[in-house]
Amino acid sequence: MRVLLVYPRNPETFWSFEHSLPFVSRKCSFQPLGLLTIAAMMPRSWELRLVDLNVEELSDDEIVRADYVLITGMIVHKASIHEVVERCRLLARPLIAGGPVFTTGFEGFPDIQHFVLGEAEDVMPALVADMERGNVQRVYQAPDRPDIRRVPVPRWDLVDMRSYVTMSVQFSRGCPYDCEFCDIIEMNGRVPRTKTPEQLIGELDALRAHGWDDMVFIVDDNFIGNKKCAKALLRELIAWRGRTGSHMGFLTEASVNLAEDPELCELMALAGFKKVFLGIETPSLEGLEECHKLQNTRRDLVESVQTIQRAGMEVMAGFIVGFDSDRDDVFHRQFEFIQRSGVVTAMVGLLTALPQTALYRRLMREGRLDAESTGNSVEAVLNFRTKLEREFLVSGYRELMNRLYEPKAYYRRVRTFLANHRVRGPRLRVSTRDVKAFLRSIWKLGVRHRGQLSYWRCFLGTLVLRPRQLPVAIELAIVGHHFRRVASGL
């Protein structure tokens, strides 16, 4: 059996980091973890080929050779998915599709013959058997959520790791919170399910066996959704680092209540966590209550961010404008909060109603939905009728993005973060690639592009006052170049 697995091309988004990739000589930020995991559930005797369209081109010959083509993706990948679907239709190759975009809207892909909806682990044996018989069903969907302690080690051998900045693994699925705009709880549930610590460490050992000892993204919906299990993993990770001498660093996603647990922060720092993404959304109490993000209403959010920074982790954060309760000062309030807290990587988007979310259902009842979501939070597009005037929101969003990533404001935020941040935990190895990225940053950001004075002020100030933080400052300068390019294209 010959199976072709295809990951669609990423559009320009915050998370694509495409304008930073040339600095580090890589083609893509993250590898397609879902397809590598699905591949591990297929017989070893099958001939598998994975094509990530962010890394390489897909030839017609590869499509024709395949008995089946498997494709996955998110809403943001729709355009690229439709291109692959059309090529498979013209070449008469059967497609099997699964992943978030299909789970929440498979009806929008009439030219795809077969779908796996929801989590795939419990239906893969039936799908594999049907593929071998040549009798694949229209839809496969497990009635219950799978036990992810049975998930196999991903097939790392199917990708060239040299193409990626960061490798990804998963420890848990699900989130205990009930944010109105979020589709995570619809797809993965509100009860976090975790792998065992030994299981995740086995995946890290497999990564190291394939030559990877760099940054790893733990792609959980909420890494601390089950704090007891997270702490058990962290203690095992600390012991594992001691045994292996690994240079891996970690980043993940969590909820802001991380800040109120000093033990958890300490364990994460000692285990090698360098970054954490938080959904802060808005400094407006009314906005947080509106979207049911009540876990953010019980604390001083600036202090929470700075507590985590002092613990040794950079806080990346998501912010949203467009809530019904937003007033006309929302853009000013967002800007002031982000600058004051030192959230350098501030991923701001206009509110969008994703399919099957509570927000989508509410707006549908109120007759306010205008279109389906594109899934790209940085597009200046609203898919519902807002309380504030639409043009005011769109123009204000564009202005906010450009203000945030204008060099003076951006590097001021970098300095605020560095002044509060403490270097904790194991130090990461500085590679030849890092040195080359630094030299490229001097040429591109310190000479060629606008904002040279802000770059040099940040660089020299860090070198003199905080030399241990210089690698962090250079990385943030490079990432800022990407965000500036994204903001200027809105």
C-alpha positions as CSV (number, residue, x, y, z in Angstrom):
1,M,0.0,0.0,0.0
2,R,1.4,3.4,-1.0
3,V,0.1,6.3,1.0
4,L,0.8,10.0,0.4
5,L,0.4,12.3,3.4
6,V,0.1,16.0,2.5
7,Y,0.3,19.1,4.8
8,P,-1.1,22.3,3.2
9,R,0.8,25.5,2.7
10,N,0.6,28.1,5.5
11,P,-0.6,31.6,4.6
12,E,1.1,34.6,6.2
13,T,0.1,34.6,9.8
14,F,1.7,35.5,13.2
15,W,2.5,31.8,13.7
16,S,4.1,31.2,10.3
17,F,7.1,33.3,11.2
18,E,8.0,33.2,7.5
19,H,9.9,36.5,7.5
20,S,12.1,35.3,10.3
21,L,13.0,32.0,8.6
22,P,15.7,33.3,6.3
23,F,17.7,34.5,9.4
24,V,17.9,30.9,10.7
25,S,18.2,29.1,7.4
26,R,15.0,27.1,7.9
27,K,11.9,26.6,5.6
28,C,9.2,26.3,8.2
29,S,8.5,26.9,11.9
30,F,6.9,23.6,12.9
31,Q,6.6,20.1,11.5
32,P,3.2,18.5,10.8
33,L,2.8,16.6,14.0
34,G,-0.7,15.3,13.3
35,L,0.3,13.5,10.1
36,L,3.4,12.0,11.7
37,T,1.2,10.6,14.5
38,I,-1.3,9.2,12.0
39,A,1.5,7.7,10.0
40,A,2.7,5.9,13.2
41,M,-0.7,4.1,13.3
42,M,-0.3,2.6,9.8
43,P,1.4,-0.7,9.1
44,R,5.2,-0.5,8.9
45,S,5.0,-2.5,5.7
46,W,3.2,0.3,3.9
47,E,5.2,2.8,1.8
48,L,4.5,6.2,3.3
49,R,5.6,9.5,1.8
50,L,4.9,12.9,3.6
51,V,5.0,16.1,1.7
52,D,4.8,19.4,3.7
53,L,4.0,22.1,1.1
54,N,5.8,24.6,3.3
55,V,9.0,22.7,2.7
56,E,8.8,21.1,-0.7
57,E,6.7,21.0,-3.8
58,L,4.2,18.2,-4.6
59,S,4.6,16.5,-8.0
60,D,1.8,14.9,-10.0
61,D,3.9,11.8,-10.2
62,E,3.7,11.4,-6.4
63,I,0.0,11.8,-6.4
64,V,-0.5,9.3,-9.2
65,R,1.8,6.7,-7.5
66,A,-0.3,6.8,-4.3
67,D,-3.1,4.4,-3.6
68,Y,-4.6,7.0,-1.2
69,V,-3.8,10.6,-0.5
70,L,-4.3,11.8,3.1
71,I,-4.6,15.5,3.9
72,T,-5.2,17.5,7.1
73,G,-5.3,21.1,8.0
74,M,-7.0,24.0,9.9
75,I,-9.4,26.6,8.6
76,V,-6.6,28.9,7.7
77,H,-5.4,26.2,5.2
78,K,-8.6,26.1,3.1
79,A,-7.1,27.7,0.0
80,S,-4.2,25.4,-0.1
81,I,-6.4,22.4,0.6
82,H,-8.7,23.2,-2.3
83,E,-5.7,23.3,-4.6
84,V,-4.6,19.8,-3.5
85,V,-8.1,18.5,-3.8
86,E,-8.5,19.7,-7.3
87,R,-5.2,18.1,-8.4
88,C,-6.2,14.8,-6.9
89,R,-9.6,15.1,-8.6
90,L,-8.0,15.6,-12.0
91,L,-5.5,12.8,-11.4
92,A,-8.3,10.5,-10.1
93,R,-6.7,9.7,-6.8
94,P,-8.9,9.1,-3.7
95,L,-8.6,11.5,-0.8
96,I,-9.0,10.9,2.9
97,A,-9.2,14.1,5.0
98,G,-9.1,14.7,8.7
99,G,-8.2,17.5,11.1
100,P,-9.9,20.6,12.5
101,V,-11.1,22.2,9.3
102,F,-12.9,19.0,8.3
103,T,-14.2,18.2,11.8
104,T,-16.0,21.5,12.0
105,G,-17.0,21.8,8.3
106,F,-16.5,18.8,6.1
107,E,-19.6,19.7,4.1
108,G,-17.6,22.5,2.4
109,F,-15.4,20.0,0.6
110,P,-17.7,18.1,-1.8
111,D,-14.9,16.7,-3.9
112,I,-13.3,14.8,-1.0
113,Q,-14.6,11.2,-0.9
114,H,-13.7,10.2,2.7
115,F,-13.4,12.0,6.1
116,V,-12.1,11.2,9.6
117,L,-13.9,13.6,11.9
118,G,-12.6,14.3,15.4
119,E,-9.8,12.5,17.0
120,A,-8.6,9.6,14.9
121,E,-6.9,7.1,17.3
122,D,-10.0,4.9,17.9
123,V,-11.0,4.7,14.2
124,M,-7.6,4.1,12.7
125,P,-7.8,0.3,12.9
126,A,-11.1,0.3,10.9
127,L,-9.7,2.8,8.4
128,V,-6.5,0.8,7.8
129,A,-8.5,-2.4,7.4
130,D,-10.9,-0.7,4.9
131,M,-8.0,0.8,3.0
132,E,-6.4,-2.7,2.6
133,R,-9.8,-4.0,1.3
134,G,-10.3,-1.1,-1.0
135,N,-13.6,-0.3,0.7
136,V,-13.1,3.0,2.5
137,Q,-16.3,4.4,4.1
138,R,-17.5,8.0,3.6
139,V,-17.1,9.1,7.2
140,Y,-15.3,7.7,10.3
141,Q,-16.0,9.2,13.7
142,A,-15.3,7.7,17.1
143,P,-18.2,7.9,19.6
144,D,-15.9,8.7,22.5
145,R,-12.7,10.6,23.1
146,P,-9.6,8.3,22.9
147,D,-7.2,7.4,25.6
148,I,-4.1,9.3,24.5
149,R,-1.9,7.0,26.6
150,R,-2.1,4.6,23.6
151,V,-0.9,7.1,21.0
152,P,2.3,5.9,19.4
153,V,5.6,7.7,18.9
154,P,5.3,9.9,15.8
155,R,7.2,8.9,12.6
156,W,10.0,11.4,12.9
157,D,11.8,9.6,10.0
158,L,9.3,10.9,7.5
159,V,10.5,14.6,7.7
160,D,13.8,16.3,7.3
161,M,14.3,18.0,10.6
162,R,16.8,20.4,9.1
163,S,13.9,22.2,7.4
164,Y,12.2,23.2,10.7
165,V,12.9,25.7,13.5
166,T,11.1,23.7,16.2
167,M,9.8,20.2,16.6
168,S,6.4,19.5,18.2
169,V,5.1,17.0,20.7
170,Q,1.9,16.7,22.6
171,F,1.3,15.8,26.3
172,S,-2.4,16.6,26.8
173,R,-5.6,17.4,25.0
174,G,-8.5,19.4,26.2
175,C,-9.0,22.5,28.4
176,P,-11.1,22.9,31.6
177,Y,-12.2,26.5,30.7
178,D,-15.2,27.6,28.7
179,C,-14.2,30.6,26.5
180,E,-17.0,31.5,24.2
181,F,-14.9,32.1,21.1
182,C,-12.7,28.9,21.4
183,D,-13.2,25.7,19.4
184,I,-10.8,23.6,21.5
185,I,-13.4,22.5,24.0
186,E,-15.7,21.6,21.1
187,M,-13.1,19.4,19.4
188,N,-11.0,18.0,22.4
189,G,-13.4,18.5,25.4
190,R,-13.2,20.2,28.8
191,V,-11.6,17.3,30.7
192,P,-7.8,17.3,29.9
193,R,-6.5,13.9,29.0
194,T,-2.7,13.3,29.4
195,K,-0.1,10.9,28.2
196,T,2.2,9.4,30.9
197,P,5.5,11.1,31.6
198,E,7.3,8.0,30.4
199,Q,5.4,8.2,27.2
200,L,6.3,11.8,26.4
201,I,10.0,11.3,27.4
202,G,10.0,8.3,25.0
203,E,9.0,10.7,22.3
204,L,11.8,13.1,23.2
205,D,14.3,10.2,23.3
206,A,13.1,9.3,19.8
207,L,13.6,12.9,18.7
208,R,17.2,12.9,20.0
209,A,17.8,9.5,18.3
210,H,16.9,11.3,15.0
211,G,19.4,14.1,15.8
212,W,17.2,16.7,17.3
213,D,18.3,18.5,20.5
214,D,16.9,22.0,20.0
215,M,13.6,23.7,20.9
216,V,10.4,21.6,21.3
217,F,6.9,23.0,21.2
218,I,4.5,21.1,23.5
219,V,1.4,21.8,21.6
220,D,-1.2,21.2,24.3
221,D,-4.5,23.1,24.4
222,N,-3.6,24.1,28.0
223,F,-0.4,22.5,29.4
224,I,-1.5,23.1,32.9
225,G,-5.1,22.1,32.4
226,N,-4.3,19.2,34.8
227,K,-1.7,20.7,37.1
228,K,-1.1,17.4,39.0
229,C,-0.2,15.6,35.8
230,A,1.8,18.6,34.5
231,K,3.9,18.7,37.7
232,A,4.6,14.9,37.5
233,L,5.8,15.3,33.9
234,L,8.0,18.3,34.8
235,R,9.7,16.4,37.7
236,E,10.5,13.5,35.2
237,L,11.7,16.0,32.6
238,I,14.1,17.5,35.2
239,A,15.5,14.0,36.0
240,W,15.7,13.2,32.3
241,R,17.7,16.3,31.6
242,G,20.1,15.2,34.3
243,R,20.5,11.7,32.9
244,T,20.9,12.7,29.2
245,G,22.5,16.1,29.3
246,S,19.9,17.2,26.7
247,H,20.0,20.8,25.4
248,M,16.3,20.8,24.5
249,G,14.3,23.9,25.5
250,F,10.5,23.9,25.6
251,L,7.6,26.3,24.8
252,T,3.9,25.6,25.3
253,E,0.5,27.1,25.8
254,A,-1.2,27.6,29.2
255,S,-3.7,29.6,31.1
256,V,-2.8,32.7,33.1
257,N,-3.4,31.0,36.4
258,L,0.1,29.6,36.0
259,A,1.2,32.8,37.7
260,E,-0.5,31.9,41.0
261,D,1.4,28.6,41.4
262,P,5.1,29.3,42.3
263,E,6.0,25.6,42.4
264,L,4.7,25.1,38.9
265,C,6.6,28.0,37.5
266,E,9.8,26.8,39.2
267,L,9.4,23.3,37.8
268,M,8.8,24.6,34.3
269,A,11.9,26.8,34.5
270,L,14.1,23.9,35.8
271,A,12.7,21.6,33.1
272,G,13.9,24.0,30.4
273,F,10.7,25.9,29.5
274,K,11.7,29.2,28.0
275,K,8.4,30.5,26.6
276,V,4.7,30.2,27.3
277,F,1.8,31.4,25.3
278,L,-1.2,32.8,27.3
279,G,-4.6,33.9,26.1
280,I,-5.0,37.3,27.8
281,E,-7.5,38.6,25.2
282,T,-8.3,42.0,26.7
283,P,-7.6,44.2,29.7
284,S,-11.3,44.9,29.8
285,L,-13.1,43.2,32.7
286,E,-16.4,43.5,30.7
287,G,-14.8,41.9,27.7
288,L,-13.5,39.0,29.7
289,E,-16.9,38.4,31.4
290,E,-18.6,38.6,28.0
291,C,-16.5,35.8,26.5
292,H,-16.6,33.8,29.7
293,K,-12.8,34.0,30.2
294,L,-13.5,34.2,34.0
295,Q,-10.1,32.8,34.9
296,N,-8.6,36.1,33.8
297,T,-10.9,38.3,35.9
298,R,-9.6,37.1,39.3
299,R,-6.1,38.6,39.0
300,D,-4.0,41.6,38.0
301,L,-3.0,40.6,34.5
302,V,0.1,42.8,34.3
303,E,1.4,41.4,37.5
304,S,0.6,37.8,36.4
305,V,2.6,38.3,33.2
306,Q,5.6,39.7,35.1
307,T,5.5,37.0,37.7
308,I,6.0,34.4,34.9
309,Q,8.7,36.5,33.3
310,R,10.5,36.7,36.6
311,A,10.2,32.9,36.9
312,G,12.4,32.7,33.7
313,M,9.9,32.4,30.9
314,E,9.0,34.8,28.1
315,V,5.3,35.4,27.9
316,M,3.8,35.4,24.4
317,A,0.1,36.3,24.5
318,G,-3.0,36.5,22.4
319,F,-5.3,39.6,22.4
320,I,-8.7,40.2,20.8
321,V,-10.6,43.3,19.8
322,G,-14.2,43.3,18.6
323,F,-16.1,42.2,21.7
324,D,-19.6,43.6,22.0
325,S,-18.6,45.3,25.3
326,D,-15.5,47.1,23.7
327,R,-15.6,50.8,23.8
328,D,-14.0,53.2,21.4
329,D,-10.9,53.4,23.7
330,V,-10.2,49.7,23.2
331,F,-7.2,50.1,21.0
332,H,-5.5,52.6,23.3
333,R,-6.1,50.2,26.3
334,Q,-4.7,47.2,24.4
335,F,-1.6,49.2,23.4
336,E,-0.9,50.5,26.9
337,F,-1.4,47.1,28.5
338,I,0.9,45.3,26.1
339,Q,3.6,48.0,26.4
340,R,3.4,48.1,30.2
341,S,3.4,44.3,30.7
342,G,6.4,43.7,28.3
343,V,4.6,41.1,26.2
344,V,6.9,41.4,23.3
345,T,5.2,38.8,21.1
346,A,1.6,40.2,21.2
347,M,-0.6,38.3,18.8
348,V,-3.6,40.6,18.3
349,G,-6.5,39.7,16.2
350,L,-10.1,40.8,15.4
351,L,-12.7,38.6,17.0
352,T,-13.9,35.8,14.7
353,A,-16.8,33.4,15.1
354,L,-15.3,29.9,14.5
355,P,-17.7,27.1,13.5
356,Q,-19.3,25.1,16.3
357,T,-18.2,27.5,19.0
358,A,-20.6,29.0,21.6
359,L,-19.9,32.4,20.0
360,Y,-20.9,31.1,16.6
361,R,-24.1,29.7,17.9
362,R,-25.0,32.9,19.8
363,L,-24.4,35.1,16.8
364,M,-26.4,32.7,14.6
365,R,-29.3,33.0,17.0
366,E,-29.0,36.8,17.0
367,G,-28.9,36.8,13.2
368,R,-25.5,38.6,13.2
369,L,-23.3,36.1,11.2
370,D,-22.2,37.4,7.8
371,A,-19.7,34.8,6.6
372,E,-17.6,31.8,7.6
373,S,-14.3,32.5,9.3
374,T,-11.0,32.4,7.4
375,G,-9.2,31.2,10.5
376,N,-6.5,33.8,10.1
377,S,-6.7,36.1,13.1
378,V,-4.4,38.7,11.6
379,E,-6.6,39.4,8.6
380,A,-8.5,42.6,9.0
381,V,-11.8,40.8,8.4
382,L,-14.9,40.5,10.6
383,N,-17.4,37.7,9.9
384,F,-20.2,39.1,12.0
385,R,-22.0,42.3,12.6
386,T,-20.3,44.1,15.5
387,K,-21.6,46.6,18.0
388,L,-18.9,49.1,17.3
389,E,-18.9,50.4,13.7
390,R,-17.1,47.9,11.4
391,E,-14.8,50.4,9.7
392,F,-13.8,51.9,13.0
393,L,-12.7,48.4,14.2
394,V,-10.8,47.5,11.1
395,S,-9.0,50.8,10.8
396,G,-8.3,50.8,14.5
397,Y,-6.9,47.3,14.4
398,R,-4.5,48.1,11.5
399,E,-3.3,51.2,13.4
400,L,-2.8,49.2,16.6
401,M,-0.8,46.6,14.9
402,N,1.5,49.1,13.2
403,R,1.9,51.0,16.5
404,L,2.9,47.8,18.4
405,Y,5.5,46.7,15.9
406,E,6.9,50.1,14.9
407,P,10.6,49.8,15.9
408,K,10.7,52.3,18.8
409,A,7.6,50.9,20.5
410,Y,8.7,47.3,19.8
411,Y,12.2,47.6,21.2
412,R,10.9,49.6,24.2
413,R,8.8,46.5,24.9
414,V,11.8,44.3,24.5
415,R,13.7,46.3,27.1
416,T,10.7,46.3,29.5
417,F,10.6,42.5,29.2
418,L,14.4,42.0,29.7
419,A,14.4,44.3,32.7
420,N,11.8,42.0,34.4
421,H,12.9,38.7,33.0
422,R,15.3,36.4,35.0
423,V,17.5,33.8,33.3
424,R,16.5,30.6,35.0
425,G,16.9,26.9,34.4
426,P,19.3,25.2,32.0
427,R,21.0,27.3,29.5
428,L,20.5,26.4,25.9
429,R,23.3,25.6,23.5
430,V,24.3,28.4,21.1
431,S,24.7,26.8,17.7
432,T,26.5,27.8,14.5
433,R,23.0,28.5,13.2
434,D,22.4,31.0,16.1
435,V,25.7,32.8,15.3
436,K,24.8,33.1,11.7
437,A,21.3,34.4,12.6
438,F,22.9,37.0,14.8
439,L,25.2,38.2,12.0
440,R,22.3,38.4,9.6
441,S,20.4,40.4,12.1
442,I,23.2,43.0,12.3
443,W,23.2,43.4,8.5
444,K,19.4,43.3,7.9
445,L,18.1,45.0,11.1
446,G,21.1,47.1,12.1
447,V,22.0,48.4,8.6
448,R,19.5,47.8,5.9
449,H,16.0,48.1,7.4
450,R,14.4,51.0,9.2
451,G,14.6,51.1,13.0
452,Q,18.4,50.7,13.0
453,L,18.9,53.1,16.0
454,S,16.3,51.2,18.1
455,Y,18.0,47.9,17.2
456,W,21.5,49.1,18.2
457,R,20.2,50.7,21.4
458,C,18.6,47.4,22.4
459,F,21.6,45.4,21.4
460,L,24.3,47.5,23.1
461,G,22.2,48.1,26.2
462,T,21.6,44.4,26.6
463,L,25.3,43.6,25.9
464,V,26.4,46.0,28.7
465,L,23.7,45.6,31.3
466,R,22.4,42.0,30.7
467,P,24.9,40.0,28.7
468,R,23.3,36.7,29.6
469,Q,20.1,37.8,27.9
470,L,21.7,38.8,24.6
471,P,20.6,35.6,22.8
472,V,17.0,36.4,23.9
473,A,17.2,40.0,22.7
474,I,18.6,39.0,19.3
475,E,15.8,36.4,18.8
476,L,13.2,39.0,19.7
477,A,14.7,41.4,17.2
478,I,14.4,38.8,14.5
479,V,10.9,37.8,15.4
480,G,9.9,41.5,15.5
481,H,11.0,41.8,11.9
482,H,8.4,39.2,11.0
483,F,5.6,40.9,13.0
484,R,6.5,44.2,11.4
485,R,6.1,42.8,7.9
486,V,2.8,41.2,8.8
487,A,1.5,44.4,10.4
488,S,2.5,46.5,7.4
489,G,0.6,44.2,5.0
490,L,-2.8,44.5,6.8
